Amino acid sequence: MRRLSFLAFLLSVPALALAQPPTSPETNETNETNETNETNATPEASETTETVEAVVPEPPVVPEPPAIPEPPTAPSLPTYRVRSGANEARAFVYRDARHLVTTANVVADRGSLRLVTDDGAAPDGARLEVVSVEGGLALLRADVDLGTPATLGTVEVGERVRRDETVALALTMDEQRLRTSEICVVGAPLTNERGELVAVCTSRTDARLASQLDALWESTSGAPSRWRGRLTIGFDYRVRQDFEPVLGGEVGFGVLGYDRIGFLVRTAFFQNAKSDDESTRLRSAFEVGAEVQLQHAFRFGALPIRLGLGLGATYRPVKERRIQELLEIEPGCDPSAGPCAATYTRTRTDSDTDHRVLPTARFGVAFGGLAFAYTAAIDVDEPKRTTHTLTIGTGL
């Protein structure tokens, strides 16, 4: 009986399984769609799940060293070039728009002192005047505006100094001077990192501190005079109508003011001769001349040229000596037949000194240190005694 019951149970199990309805594919797709929609409907949960899955232990972050900032580029002071003959130095505007500071060596020859543009900000050929010289520096005044003056500042040893875009350190310093590496150009300004003037270059490595500029501004005793001495030496070739040409020499000394107006005194000595059939005339003259000159200086390319026109007078005390030589043969003797007795006589006659004052006109041109001049000493009473002198020398 029990066996029949167990057998009936086994037969009923497959029958129950066949009796359940099959699952349709549409239902599965719906379920998948529902699952997808549920996933899309909860982005927070999805993102959280992805973040959790992507978490990876990171290595410790080593902080980078802070970058050293570059010093700010300070504005450069406008600089110009000052030339005098073969000398040249930089200069910069100081105190007001018409004053410049440069080094004293460049103003030694003030006759050709001129301003040359460095960056197109200043007119070429501006007239300059030396105002003061003190401690190796010179203060100049121009007849045009040159820009904004420098602002004075300070610097300490070890701080940076600048010349234009070149940077160096202030190595040593005392009350008057600053020493740095070789960045200087003579006359150029040195500035600190704020663009303030701290020193003026006097050599490749040395500079005068800007604190000395007040003394330069206030100083008048060290300023060169507007009048400067002159010394000329020349060799003369003189021509006169009634005498043979003659060589002579001259020395002159005087002053020149404002590079335009001059006064000169010259001394010269000449001696010439003229012979005829009867005698020889020796004429000597020691003369002294004085003249007022007007001069004009300019440049032809790189060559400095100076023109001068002088009007004055010459005092010429002239003394003439006549020498007469005579050889008389004994009367009745024929020299062709034999020796004859002869008498030689030599007669010297000195004239009185002729004191004359002659008006003179002189025109000269100088190329650098070499000068050529023509001088006419006009004799109004006897035009044939007018002398024409050509001179080559060291000054007008």
C-alpha positions as CSV (number, residue, x, y, z in Angstrom):
1,M,0.0,0.0,0.0
2,R,2.8,2.3,0.9
3,R,4.6,1.4,-2.2
4,L,1.6,2.3,-4.3
5,S,1.4,5.8,-2.6
6,F,5.1,6.6,-3.2
7,L,4.7,5.5,-6.9
8,A,1.7,7.7,-7.3
9,F,3.7,10.7,-5.9
10,L,6.5,10.2,-8.4
11,L,4.2,10.2,-11.3
12,S,2.4,13.4,-10.2
13,V,5.6,15.6,-10.1
14,P,6.2,15.7,-13.9
15,A,2.5,16.3,-14.4
16,L,2.6,19.4,-12.2
17,A,5.7,20.7,-14.1
18,L,4.0,20.4,-17.4
19,A,0.9,22.1,-16.1
20,Q,2.7,25.5,-15.4
21,P,2.5,28.1,-18.2
22,P,5.7,28.9,-20.2
23,T,7.5,32.2,-19.9
24,S,7.1,34.3,-23.0
25,P,10.1,36.2,-24.6
26,E,8.1,39.5,-24.5
27,T,8.0,39.2,-20.7
28,N,11.8,38.8,-20.6
29,E,12.3,41.8,-22.8
30,T,9.9,43.8,-20.6
31,N,11.8,42.8,-17.5
32,E,15.1,43.7,-19.1
33,T,13.7,47.0,-20.2
34,N,12.3,47.6,-16.7
35,E,15.6,46.8,-15.2
36,T,17.3,49.3,-17.6
37,N,14.8,52.0,-16.9
38,E,15.3,51.5,-13.2
39,T,19.0,51.8,-13.7
40,N,18.6,55.0,-15.7
41,A,16.2,56.4,-13.3
42,T,18.7,56.2,-10.4
43,P,21.9,57.9,-11.8
44,E,23.0,58.7,-8.3
45,A,23.2,55.1,-7.4
46,S,25.0,54.2,-10.6
47,E,27.6,57.0,-10.3
48,T,28.2,56.0,-6.7
49,T,28.7,52.5,-7.7
50,E,31.2,53.4,-10.5
51,T,33.1,55.8,-8.1
52,V,33.5,53.1,-5.6
53,E,34.7,50.7,-8.2
54,A,37.3,53.3,-9.6
55,V,38.8,54.2,-6.2
56,V,42.5,53.4,-6.3
57,P,45.0,54.5,-3.6
58,E,47.0,57.5,-5.0
59,P,50.7,58.1,-4.2
60,P,51.4,61.0,-1.8
61,V,51.7,64.4,-3.6
62,V,55.1,66.0,-3.2
63,P,54.7,69.9,-3.3
64,E,56.8,71.6,-6.0
65,P,59.3,74.3,-4.8
66,P,57.9,77.8,-5.2
67,A,59.1,79.5,-8.4
68,I,61.6,82.4,-7.9
69,P,60.0,85.4,-9.4
70,E,62.0,87.4,-12.0
71,P,62.8,90.9,-10.9
72,P,60.5,93.4,-12.6
73,T,61.9,95.2,-15.5
74,A,62.3,98.8,-14.5
75,P,61.9,101.5,-17.1
76,S,65.3,102.6,-18.5
77,L,66.3,106.2,-18.3
78,P,66.6,107.9,-21.7
79,T,70.3,108.5,-22.5
80,Y,72.1,110.5,-25.1
81,R,75.6,110.7,-26.5
82,V,77.8,113.8,-25.9
83,R,80.8,114.2,-28.2
84,S,83.7,116.6,-28.1
85,G,86.4,115.9,-30.7
86,A,87.4,112.3,-30.3
87,N,85.8,112.0,-26.9
88,E,82.4,110.5,-26.3
89,A,80.3,109.8,-23.2
90,R,76.7,109.0,-22.4
91,A,74.5,111.6,-20.7
92,F,71.1,111.6,-19.1
93,V,68.5,114.3,-18.1
94,Y,68.8,115.6,-14.6
95,R,66.7,118.1,-12.5
96,D,64.7,119.5,-15.5
97,A,64.2,118.9,-19.2
98,R,67.2,121.1,-20.3
99,H,70.0,119.8,-18.1
100,L,72.3,116.8,-18.7
101,V,74.8,115.0,-16.5
102,T,77.9,113.4,-18.1
103,T,81.6,112.9,-17.3
104,A,84.0,115.7,-17.1
105,N,86.5,114.3,-19.6
106,V,84.1,114.8,-22.5
107,V,83.9,118.6,-22.0
108,A,87.7,119.2,-22.2
109,D,87.3,120.5,-25.7
110,R,84.2,122.5,-25.6
111,G,84.7,124.0,-29.0
112,S,83.2,120.9,-30.7
113,L,80.8,119.9,-27.9
114,R,77.6,118.5,-29.4
115,L,74.6,116.3,-28.6
116,V,74.0,113.2,-30.7
117,T,70.7,111.3,-30.6
118,D,70.7,107.8,-29.1
119,D,67.1,106.8,-29.6
120,G,65.6,109.6,-31.8
121,A,64.2,111.5,-28.8
122,A,66.6,114.5,-28.9
123,P,67.4,116.7,-31.9
124,D,70.7,116.2,-33.5
125,G,73.1,119.2,-33.1
126,A,71.4,120.7,-30.1
127,R,73.7,123.4,-28.6
128,L,75.2,122.6,-25.2
129,E,76.7,124.8,-22.5
130,V,78.9,123.6,-19.6
131,V,77.4,124.8,-16.4
132,S,79.4,123.0,-13.7
133,V,82.2,120.5,-13.2
134,E,82.6,118.7,-9.9
135,G,84.1,115.3,-8.8
136,G,84.7,114.0,-12.4
137,L,81.1,114.9,-13.5
138,A,79.8,117.7,-15.7
139,L,76.5,119.4,-15.8
140,L,75.4,120.7,-19.2
141,R,72.5,122.9,-20.3
142,A,70.8,122.5,-23.7
143,D,68.8,124.9,-25.7
144,V,66.0,122.3,-26.2
145,D,63.8,120.1,-24.0
146,L,65.4,116.6,-23.7
147,G,62.8,114.6,-21.8
148,T,61.8,113.7,-18.2
149,P,64.6,114.0,-15.6
150,A,65.8,111.1,-13.6
151,T,64.4,110.3,-10.1
152,L,67.1,109.7,-7.5
153,G,67.1,106.5,-5.4
154,T,69.3,104.4,-3.2
155,V,70.9,100.9,-3.4
156,E,72.7,98.6,-1.0
157,V,75.6,96.2,-1.4
158,G,74.3,93.0,-2.9
159,E,71.3,94.5,-4.6
160,R,70.8,94.6,-8.3
161,V,71.7,97.6,-10.4
162,R,70.8,98.1,-14.1
163,R,72.3,99.8,-17.1
164,D,69.5,99.6,-19.7
165,E,68.7,95.9,-19.8
166,T,72.0,94.7,-18.3
167,V,71.9,93.6,-14.7
168,A,74.7,93.2,-12.1
169,L,75.2,93.4,-8.4
170,A,76.5,96.3,-6.3
171,L,79.7,94.7,-5.1
172,T,81.3,97.4,-2.9
173,M,80.3,101.0,-2.0
174,D,81.5,103.9,0.1
175,E,80.3,107.4,0.6
176,Q,81.1,108.5,-3.0
177,R,81.6,105.5,-5.2
178,L,79.9,102.2,-6.2
179,R,81.7,99.3,-7.8
180,T,80.0,96.6,-9.8
181,S,80.9,94.1,-12.5
182,E,81.8,95.3,-16.0
183,I,78.5,96.7,-17.2
184,C,79.2,100.4,-17.1
185,V,79.5,102.7,-20.1
186,V,81.2,106.1,-19.3
187,G,78.5,108.6,-18.4
188,A,75.6,106.1,-18.4
189,P,73.2,106.0,-15.4
190,L,72.9,103.0,-13.1
191,T,69.4,102.4,-11.7
192,N,67.9,100.2,-9.0
193,E,65.1,97.7,-9.6
194,R,62.6,100.5,-9.2
195,G,64.1,102.5,-12.1
196,E,65.6,105.2,-9.8
197,L,69.0,106.7,-10.5
198,V,71.6,105.5,-8.0
199,A,75.0,106.2,-9.7
200,V,76.7,107.6,-12.8
201,C,79.3,105.4,-14.6
202,T,82.9,106.8,-14.7
203,S,84.6,103.6,-16.0
204,R,83.7,100.0,-16.9
205,T,83.3,99.1,-13.2
206,D,83.2,102.3,-11.2
207,A,80.4,104.8,-10.7
208,R,79.8,108.0,-8.7
209,L,76.8,107.8,-6.4
210,A,73.8,109.9,-7.3
211,S,74.1,111.6,-3.9
212,Q,77.0,113.6,-5.3
213,L,74.8,115.2,-7.9
214,D,73.5,117.8,-5.5
215,A,77.0,119.2,-5.1
216,L,77.3,119.3,-8.9
217,W,74.1,121.2,-9.2
218,E,75.0,123.7,-6.6
219,S,78.7,124.1,-7.6
220,T,79.8,127.1,-9.6
221,S,83.5,127.4,-8.6
222,G,84.3,124.3,-10.6
223,A,82.6,125.4,-13.7
224,P,84.8,126.1,-16.7
225,S,84.8,129.7,-17.8
226,R,83.0,130.6,-21.0
227,W,86.4,132.0,-22.0
228,R,89.3,129.7,-22.7
229,G,92.9,130.3,-23.5
230,R,94.3,129.8,-27.0
231,L,97.8,129.2,-28.3
232,T,98.7,129.1,-32.0
233,I,102.0,128.3,-33.7
234,G,102.4,128.7,-37.4
235,F,104.8,128.9,-40.3
236,D,104.3,131.7,-42.8
237,Y,105.0,132.2,-46.5
238,R,104.9,135.9,-47.2
239,V,104.6,137.6,-50.6
240,R,105.1,141.3,-51.3
241,Q,105.2,142.9,-54.7
242,D,108.5,144.8,-54.3
243,F,110.4,142.0,-52.5
244,E,111.1,138.3,-53.0
245,P,108.9,135.8,-51.2
246,V,110.1,135.0,-47.7
247,L,109.5,132.4,-45.0
248,G,108.8,133.3,-41.5
249,G,107.2,132.1,-38.3
250,E,104.5,133.3,-35.9
251,V,103.2,132.6,-32.4
252,G,99.9,133.7,-31.2
253,F,98.0,133.7,-27.8
254,G,94.6,134.9,-26.8
255,V,91.2,133.8,-25.6
256,L,88.1,132.4,-27.2
257,G,84.7,132.9,-25.6
258,Y,81.4,131.2,-26.1
259,D,83.2,129.2,-28.8
260,R,82.4,132.0,-31.2
261,I,84.2,135.2,-30.3
262,G,88.0,135.4,-30.0
263,F,90.7,137.9,-29.4
264,L,94.2,137.0,-30.5
265,V,97.6,138.7,-30.4
266,R,100.3,137.4,-32.8
267,T,104.0,138.0,-33.1
268,A,106.0,137.2,-36.2
269,F,109.5,137.8,-37.6
270,F,110.5,138.0,-41.3
271,Q,113.6,138.9,-43.1
272,N,113.9,139.1,-46.9
273,A,116.3,140.5,-49.4
274,K,116.4,142.1,-52.8
275,S,119.4,142.5,-55.0
276,D,120.2,144.7,-58.0
277,D,123.3,145.5,-59.9
278,E,124.6,147.9,-57.3
279,S,123.5,146.7,-53.9
280,T,121.5,144.3,-51.8
281,R,118.7,145.4,-49.7
282,L,117.9,143.4,-46.5
283,R,114.6,144.1,-44.9
284,S,113.7,142.7,-41.5
285,A,110.5,143.1,-39.6
286,F,109.4,142.1,-36.1
287,E,105.7,142.7,-36.0
288,V,102.9,142.5,-33.5
289,G,99.3,142.1,-34.6
290,A,96.0,142.0,-32.7
291,E,92.6,141.0,-34.1
292,V,89.1,140.2,-33.1
293,Q,87.7,137.0,-34.5
294,L,84.3,135.4,-35.3
295,Q,84.3,131.6,-35.5
296,H,81.8,129.0,-36.5
297,A,82.3,125.3,-35.8
298,F,80.4,122.5,-37.5
299,R,81.1,118.9,-38.6
300,F,81.5,117.5,-42.1
301,G,80.7,113.8,-41.5
302,A,83.0,112.7,-38.7
303,L,85.5,115.6,-39.4
304,P,85.2,118.7,-37.1
305,I,85.6,122.0,-39.1
306,R,86.1,125.5,-37.8
307,L,85.9,128.7,-39.8
308,G,87.3,132.0,-38.6
309,L,87.2,135.6,-39.8
310,G,89.4,138.1,-38.1
311,L,89.8,141.9,-38.4
312,G,92.5,143.9,-36.7
313,A,95.8,145.8,-37.1
314,T,99.5,145.0,-37.3
315,Y,102.3,147.2,-35.9
316,R,105.3,146.7,-38.1
317,P,108.6,148.5,-37.3
318,V,110.6,148.0,-40.4
319,K,114.3,148.6,-40.7
320,E,116.1,148.4,-44.0
321,R,119.8,147.8,-44.6
322,R,121.5,148.5,-47.9
323,I,124.8,146.8,-48.6
324,Q,126.9,148.0,-51.5
325,E,130.0,146.2,-52.7
326,L,132.4,147.8,-55.1
327,L,135.6,146.4,-56.8
328,E,137.7,149.0,-58.5
329,I,140.6,147.9,-60.8
330,E,143.7,150.0,-61.1
331,P,143.3,152.5,-63.9
332,G,145.0,151.5,-67.2
333,C,145.4,147.8,-66.2
334,D,144.0,145.1,-68.5
335,P,142.8,142.1,-66.5
336,S,143.0,139.9,-69.6
337,A,146.7,140.6,-70.0
338,G,147.6,139.8,-66.4
339,P,146.9,140.5,-62.8
340,C,145.8,143.9,-61.9
341,A,145.6,145.7,-58.6
342,A,142.1,146.2,-57.4
343,T,140.4,147.9,-54.5
344,Y,137.4,146.2,-52.7
345,T,135.0,148.4,-50.8
346,R,131.9,147.3,-48.9
347,T,129.4,150.0,-47.7
348,R,126.5,149.3,-45.3
349,T,123.8,151.8,-44.8
350,D,121.0,151.4,-42.3
351,S,117.8,153.2,-42.7
352,D,115.8,154.7,-40.0
353,T,113.1,152.4,-38.5
354,D,109.8,152.8,-40.4
355,H,107.0,152.5,-37.9
356,R,103.8,151.5,-39.6
357,V,100.4,150.3,-38.5
358,L,98.5,148.4,-41.1
359,P,94.9,147.2,-41.1
360,T,94.7,143.4,-41.5
361,A,92.1,140.9,-42.5
362,R,92.5,137.2,-41.8
363,F,90.5,134.2,-43.0
364,G,91.2,130.7,-41.7
365,V,89.8,127.1,-41.7
366,A,90.8,124.4,-39.2
367,F,90.4,120.6,-39.7
368,G,90.6,119.1,-36.3
369,G,93.9,120.5,-34.9
370,L,95.4,121.6,-38.3
371,A,94.7,125.2,-39.5
372,F,95.3,127.1,-42.7
373,A,95.0,130.9,-42.9
374,Y,95.4,133.8,-45.3
375,T,96.2,137.2,-44.0
376,A,96.4,140.5,-45.9
377,A,98.2,143.5,-44.3
378,I,96.9,146.4,-46.4
379,D,99.2,149.4,-47.1
380,V,96.8,152.2,-48.0
381,D,99.5,154.7,-49.0
382,E,101.6,152.3,-51.1
383,P,99.5,149.4,-52.3
384,K,102.6,147.6,-53.7
385,R,103.8,147.2,-50.1
386,T,100.7,145.2,-49.1
387,T,101.8,141.8,-47.9
388,H,100.0,138.5,-48.4
389,T,100.7,135.8,-45.9
390,L,99.8,132.1,-46.1
391,T,100.0,130.3,-42.7
392,I,99.9,126.6,-41.7
393,G,99.8,125.9,-38.0
394,T,98.0,124.5,-35.0
395,G,95.2,127.0,-34.7
396,L,93.3,129.9,-36.3
